Amino acid sequence: MTDTAVAPTPQADLDEARWLLPVYAHTPVEPVWGEGVTVHTRDGRALLDFYGGHAVALLGYRHPRLLAALGGQAEELFFQSNSVPLAVRARAAERLVRFGPAGLSRAFLVNSGAEANENALRLAFRHTHRSRVIALEGSFHGRTAGAAAVTWKSQGWYGFPRTPFDVTFAPRKDLQALRAALGPDVAAVIVEPVQGMAGAIDLGAEYLAAARELTREAGALLIFDEVQCGMGRTGHPFAAQAYGVTPDLLTTAKGIAGGFPAGALLVTDEVGQGLKTGDLGTTFGGGPLACALIEAVIDAIEEDGLLPRVRQLSRLIRETCQVGPVAGIQGEGFLLGLRTTRPARAIVDELLTKGILAGTSGDPNVVRLLPPLVLEEAHVAALARALSEVRP
Ligand SMILES: Cc1ncc(COP(=O)(O)O)c(C=O)c1O
């Protein structure tokens, strides 16, 4: 990969600015096609994608399994809602439940991470008849009313007159604070086992196991938000399995369908018990295209042996990429934070000039890596080389 300067503003940027609300900062590249881990831009550059479109491109680009599943299902049946049974939906739900931690036996299929969390919170209130939720400092759970209410510092953009329920934020990895915050009115504790937006902060097996115990004792439910860290990204199906801790509810989305909008909520029999027609609902969730792709993603992870590869290459990144401006590496699997000696924004920009797409995070000194699970050794070597050429 050759060194190329960051291009001027792409035409698509100017065209978007004419018609869309100006709510996103743009990286100055316009990808037009991709293959494997590489995206090709309109101005002819080839970039190694270590960010995966916010963790969504789980299998990279043009993956044969995704193309076959999407094409095949589109030919057969493009859409039908949840008002009719579909074999592909039943198969996707079974695959997901079997992929998830033992004990979470039922799925509800939705369209996004926020929608999955919204429904997880709704079920927690229904199940416990309680009114407060504990979330952690640094958390990100989405932008809908309930999900944003449990998102740290969402007050800056919340946009609704008030939150729909009471929330207590506890410092992360602080068991004493969690114990103190719990009380008879707490319906649920919601955590990202590896906090993504915060900069790939691993809460660790010990904290999560203790949180499991504390919530059980307090009669509150434990929700794992694995929207970003789930679907193989930790090198295990979910962080729940990586840490050996089973929550009462687990949400996932992002890469679940390799880039097609989809999300899911997995729950225990106990939480699912008593639910009846109309208690939850969604139009597009569980649509046939999404379901065919969920199946294809799980097939790829399981049949192509991607989980051990993630663990192995994650180790390789840790061993070889602590160079140049990288002072330390945190996180798990392919949800990694490079702790940098200079502002992460500048380093992400410099990496782009060297053909590497990476991301920032909520921590101004953490570069976030969320590469596709199909990453190879040569890509890690290219990243290490690029980082070593960046001024410390
Ligand atoms: C941990 C986590 N939860 C929830 C969400 C919200 O997901 P979505 O944008 O699909 O609604 C995100 C998105 O970044 C996330 O990282």
The ligand as a Gaussian input file, in Angstrom:
#p B3LYP/6-31G(d) Opt

LIG

0 1
 C      -22.699000      -0.741000      22.658000
 C      -23.720000      -0.108000      21.749000
 N      -25.014000      -0.211000      22.052000
 C      -25.969000       0.323000      21.256000
 C      -25.631000       1.000000      20.125000
 C      -26.714000       1.578000      19.253000
 O      -26.831000       0.814000      18.108000
 P      -27.596000       1.391000      16.823000
 O      -26.787000       2.530000      16.307000
 O      -27.662000       0.219000      15.877000
 O      -28.955000       1.812000      17.279000
 C      -24.292000       1.151000      19.769000
 C      -23.911000       1.898000      18.564000
 O      -22.806000       2.350000      18.410000
 C      -23.303000       0.577000      20.606000
 O      -22.008000       0.689000      20.324000

